[in-house]
Amino acid sequence: MKNTSLPADQQFFADLFSGLVLNPQRLGRVWFATQPSRLPEGSLCTALPRLDVVLRGEYGNQLEKTQHRLAEGEMLFIPARAANLPISDKPVMLLSMVFAPGWLGLSFYDNRTASLLRPVRHIELSYLQRGEGEAMLTALTHLSRSAHQQDVIQPLTLSLLHLCRSVVNTRPDAQRPRSEFLFQSMCNWVQDNYAQPLTRDSVACFFNITPNHLSKLFTQHGSMSFVEYVRWVRMAKARMILQKYHLSIAEVAERCGYQDSDYFCRLFRRQFGLTPGEYSARFQRG
């Protein structure tokens, strides 16, 4: 039964996903795009993983000889930073998914009525990519090195389609605004990756937004700037490490994303009024 409370475009994609997950026998092999050493003109390459499903007709990826003719039901998974160059010289209907940390992008192509690279329908839905969705995408990326394991890959891809269907069938009024999802997903990502080198530009690139947009999101939804938030997360982690483990200050600094231990000590004292050594001494047993 259709969810009549969905907007027309969202209902369109909900119907497409229902047709796929309720008829899994129509789904075929999953192919994998790679990272070519040179990107020919027209190649599609982003920092986000994608999945293309051939609904009707033939489709292809010009960058791989074995992928020049993908038939109805076959799929092409493009890991983050991999690339594909579409071949659409024959009639084809295609469903394409882009998996961003804070949203799910869906596009429907039909080259009988428009250029394949210009979607006939397109929507973006707020979706916090954590938990099972993140695990599925990570697993598919790793399995790209073992593409012959279709008995594992195909059920995993079907599960990913089920998850997409669930997202698409969520009413807009049950979703948080995309800007709030983006802000929260960036905060969560920083908490998981605080030990890495983090800059406004690098995180904005990862989330496929501009640095200015990132700063605006922290102004709208947060109580501190992006730089302040990263420092706050790292200092909180440093305090926890100093309480629980007997490590050198240099090791603690490195684990919290700081290569310069002196700089780390200055930041820690500024925030807590104690040096890391003084703070750690409070938890040492005599």
C-alpha positions as CSV (number, residue, x, y, z in Angstrom):
1,M,0.0,0.0,0.0
2,K,1.3,3.5,-0.9
3,N,2.1,6.0,1.8
4,T,-0.2,8.8,0.5
5,S,1.4,11.3,2.9
6,L,4.6,11.3,0.9
7,P,5.4,14.0,-1.6
8,A,5.1,13.0,-5.2
9,D,8.8,12.7,-5.9
10,Q,9.4,10.8,-2.7
11,Q,6.6,8.4,-3.5
12,F,8.0,7.8,-6.9
13,F,11.3,6.6,-5.4
14,A,9.5,4.7,-2.7
15,D,7.7,2.7,-5.5
16,L,11.0,2.1,-7.3
17,F,12.6,0.6,-4.1
18,S,9.5,-1.5,-3.4
19,G,9.8,-3.0,-6.9
20,L,13.4,-3.9,-6.2
21,V,13.3,-5.3,-2.7
22,L,10.1,-7.2,-3.2
23,N,11.5,-8.9,-6.4
24,P,15.1,-9.7,-5.4
25,Q,15.2,-12.5,-8.0
26,R,15.4,-9.7,-10.6
27,L,18.6,-8.3,-9.2
28,G,21.8,-9.5,-10.7
29,R,25.5,-9.2,-10.3
30,V,27.1,-6.3,-8.4
31,W,30.1,-4.8,-10.2
32,F,32.7,-2.4,-8.6
33,A,34.2,0.7,-10.0
34,T,37.9,1.4,-9.3
35,Q,40.3,4.3,-8.8
36,P,41.9,4.9,-12.2
37,S,45.3,6.5,-12.4
38,R,43.9,9.0,-14.9
39,L,40.4,10.4,-15.1
40,P,39.2,10.8,-18.7
41,E,36.9,13.7,-19.5
42,G,33.3,13.0,-18.4
43,S,34.3,10.7,-15.5
44,L,32.2,10.9,-12.3
45,C,34.3,10.8,-9.1
46,T,33.2,12.1,-5.7
47,A,34.3,11.6,-2.1
48,L,31.0,9.8,-1.4
49,P,30.1,6.1,-2.2
50,R,27.4,5.6,-4.9
51,L,25.3,2.7,-6.2
52,D,23.7,2.5,-9.6
53,V,21.0,0.0,-10.4
54,V,19.9,-0.8,-14.0
55,L,16.1,-0.9,-14.0
56,R,15.7,-1.4,-17.7
57,G,17.8,-1.6,-20.8
58,E,21.6,-1.5,-20.9
59,Y,24.2,0.6,-19.0
60,G,27.9,0.6,-18.8
61,N,31.1,1.9,-17.2
62,Q,33.6,2.8,-19.9
63,L,36.6,2.7,-17.5
64,E,36.3,-1.1,-17.1
65,K,36.3,-3.4,-20.1
66,T,34.2,-6.0,-18.2
67,Q,31.5,-3.4,-17.3
68,H,30.7,-2.0,-20.8
69,R,27.4,-3.8,-20.9
70,L,25.4,-4.1,-17.6
71,A,22.0,-5.7,-18.1
72,E,18.7,-5.1,-16.4
73,G,19.0,-5.9,-12.6
74,E,22.8,-5.5,-12.5
75,M,24.4,-3.0,-10.2
76,L,27.5,-0.9,-10.1
77,F,28.9,0.1,-6.7
78,I,31.3,3.1,-6.8
79,P,33.3,3.4,-3.6
80,A,34.3,6.8,-2.3
81,R,36.9,8.4,-4.6
82,A,36.5,5.7,-7.2
83,A,35.2,6.7,-10.7
84,N,32.9,5.6,-13.5
85,L,32.4,6.9,-17.0
86,P,28.8,6.1,-18.1
87,I,28.0,4.4,-21.4
88,S,24.4,5.1,-22.4
89,D,24.3,4.5,-26.2
90,K,21.2,2.3,-25.7
91,P,17.9,3.0,-24.0
92,V,18.3,2.7,-20.2
93,M,16.4,3.5,-17.0
94,L,18.7,3.9,-14.0
95,L,18.4,4.4,-10.3
96,S,21.4,6.1,-8.7
97,M,22.0,6.5,-4.9
98,V,24.6,8.8,-3.3
99,F,25.4,8.1,0.4
100,A,26.4,11.2,2.3
101,P,27.0,11.2,6.1
102,G,23.9,13.4,6.6
103,W,21.7,12.6,3.7
104,L,20.7,10.2,1.0
105,G,20.6,11.4,-2.6
106,L,18.4,9.7,-5.2
107,S,18.4,10.2,-8.9
108,F,16.3,8.6,-11.7
109,Y,17.7,8.7,-15.2
110,D,15.8,7.8,-18.4
111,N,17.8,8.6,-21.6
112,R,14.7,8.1,-23.7
113,T,13.4,11.5,-22.5
114,A,16.6,13.3,-21.3
115,S,20.4,13.1,-21.2
116,L,21.5,10.3,-18.9
117,L,23.7,12.7,-16.9
118,R,20.7,15.0,-16.2
119,P,18.3,13.2,-13.9
120,V,14.6,13.2,-14.7
121,R,13.9,13.1,-10.9
122,H,16.1,13.9,-8.0
123,I,15.6,14.2,-4.2
124,E,17.8,14.4,-1.1
125,L,16.6,13.0,2.2
126,S,17.9,13.6,5.6
127,Y,19.6,10.5,6.9
128,L,22.2,10.1,9.6
129,Q,24.6,7.5,8.1
130,R,25.7,5.6,11.3
131,G,25.2,2.1,12.5
132,E,24.1,-0.5,10.0
133,G,24.2,1.8,7.0
134,E,27.8,2.9,7.6
135,A,28.7,-0.8,8.2
136,M,27.2,-1.9,5.0
137,L,29.0,0.7,2.9
138,T,32.3,-0.1,4.6
139,A,31.8,-3.8,3.9
140,L,30.9,-3.3,0.3
141,T,34.0,-1.1,-0.1
142,H,36.2,-3.8,1.3
143,L,34.5,-6.5,-0.8
144,S,35.4,-4.5,-3.9
145,R,38.7,-6.3,-3.7
146,S,36.9,-9.7,-3.8
147,A,34.2,-9.0,-6.4
148,H,33.8,-12.8,-7.1
149,Q,32.2,-13.3,-3.7
150,Q,28.7,-12.5,-5.1
151,D,27.1,-14.9,-2.6
152,V,28.1,-12.4,0.1
153,I,27.9,-9.2,-1.9
154,Q,24.4,-9.6,-3.4
155,P,22.6,-10.1,-0.1
156,L,24.5,-7.2,1.5
157,T,23.5,-5.0,-1.4
158,L,19.9,-6.1,-1.0
159,S,20.0,-5.1,2.6
160,L,21.3,-1.7,1.6
161,L,18.4,-1.3,-0.7
162,H,16.0,-2.2,2.1
163,L,17.6,0.5,4.2
164,C,17.2,3.0,1.4
165,R,13.5,2.0,1.1
166,S,13.0,2.6,4.8
167,V,14.6,6.1,4.5
168,V,12.4,7.0,1.5
169,N,9.3,5.8,3.2
170,T,9.8,8.2,6.2
171,R,7.5,11.1,6.0
172,P,9.1,14.6,5.7
173,D,7.5,15.8,9.0
174,A,9.2,12.9,10.8
175,Q,12.6,14.0,9.6
176,R,14.8,16.6,11.1
177,P,15.9,19.4,8.7
178,R,18.9,18.5,6.6
179,S,21.0,21.3,8.1
180,E,20.5,19.8,11.6
181,F,21.3,16.3,10.3
182,L,24.5,17.6,8.7
183,F,25.5,19.5,11.9
184,Q,24.9,16.4,14.1
185,S,26.6,14.0,11.7
186,M,29.7,16.3,11.6
187,C,29.8,16.4,15.4
188,N,29.5,12.6,15.6
189,W,32.2,12.2,12.9
190,V,34.6,14.5,14.8
191,Q,34.0,12.5,18.0
192,D,35.0,9.3,16.1
193,N,38.0,10.8,14.2
194,Y,39.4,13.4,16.6
195,A,42.9,11.8,16.4
196,Q,43.2,12.5,12.7
197,P,44.4,15.9,11.3
198,L,41.1,17.9,11.1
199,T,40.7,21.2,9.4
200,R,37.6,23.1,8.4
201,D,38.4,22.5,4.7
202,S,39.1,18.8,5.0
203,V,35.9,18.1,7.0
204,A,33.8,20.2,4.6
205,C,35.2,18.3,1.7
206,F,34.4,15.0,3.3
207,F,30.8,16.0,3.8
208,N,30.6,17.5,0.3
209,I,29.8,21.0,1.4
210,T,31.8,24.3,1.3
211,P,33.9,25.5,4.3
212,N,31.7,28.5,4.7
213,H,28.6,26.3,4.8
214,L,30.2,24.2,7.5
215,S,30.9,27.4,9.6
216,K,27.3,28.5,9.1
217,L,26.0,25.2,10.3
218,F,28.0,25.5,13.5
219,T,26.8,29.0,14.0
220,Q,23.1,28.0,13.5
221,H,23.0,24.8,15.5
222,G,25.9,24.8,17.9
223,S,27.2,26.8,20.8
224,M,30.8,27.1,19.5
225,S,32.8,27.3,16.3
226,F,34.1,24.3,14.4
227,V,37.6,24.9,15.6
228,E,36.4,25.3,19.2
229,Y,34.4,22.1,19.0
230,V,37.3,20.1,17.7
231,R,39.4,21.4,20.5
232,W,36.7,20.7,23.1
233,V,36.3,17.1,21.9
234,R,40.1,16.5,21.9
235,M,40.5,18.0,25.4
236,A,37.7,15.8,26.7
237,K,39.3,12.7,25.3
238,A,42.7,13.8,26.7
239,R,41.2,14.2,30.2
240,M,39.8,10.7,30.0
241,I,43.1,9.2,28.8
242,L,45.0,11.0,31.6
243,Q,42.6,9.6,34.1
244,K,42.7,6.0,33.0
245,Y,46.2,5.4,31.4
246,H,49.8,5.9,32.4
247,L,51.1,7.4,29.2
248,S,53.7,10.1,28.4
249,I,52.4,13.5,27.6
250,A,53.7,13.2,24.0
251,E,51.7,9.9,23.6
252,V,48.5,11.5,25.0
253,A,49.0,14.5,22.7
254,E,49.4,12.3,19.6
255,R,46.4,10.2,20.5
256,C,44.3,13.4,20.6
257,G,45.5,14.7,17.3
258,Y,48.3,16.9,18.3
259,Q,51.8,16.4,17.0
260,D,53.2,19.2,19.1
261,S,53.1,18.2,22.7
262,D,54.0,21.7,24.0
263,Y,51.0,23.2,22.1
264,F,48.8,20.5,23.5
265,C,49.9,21.3,27.0
266,R,49.2,25.0,26.5
267,L,45.7,24.3,25.2
268,F,45.0,21.8,28.1
269,R,46.1,24.3,30.8
270,R,44.1,27.1,29.2
271,Q,40.9,24.9,29.3
272,F,41.4,23.1,32.7
273,G,43.7,25.4,34.6
274,L,46.3,22.5,35.1
275,T,49.0,21.1,32.9
276,P,48.4,17.5,31.7
277,G,51.0,16.3,34.1
278,E,49.4,18.0,37.1
279,Y,46.0,16.7,36.1
280,S,47.3,13.1,35.7
281,A,49.0,13.3,39.1
282,R,45.6,13.7,40.7
283,F,44.7,10.2,39.6
284,Q,48.0,8.4,40.4
285,R,47.9,6.1,43.4
286,G,50.6,6.5,45.9
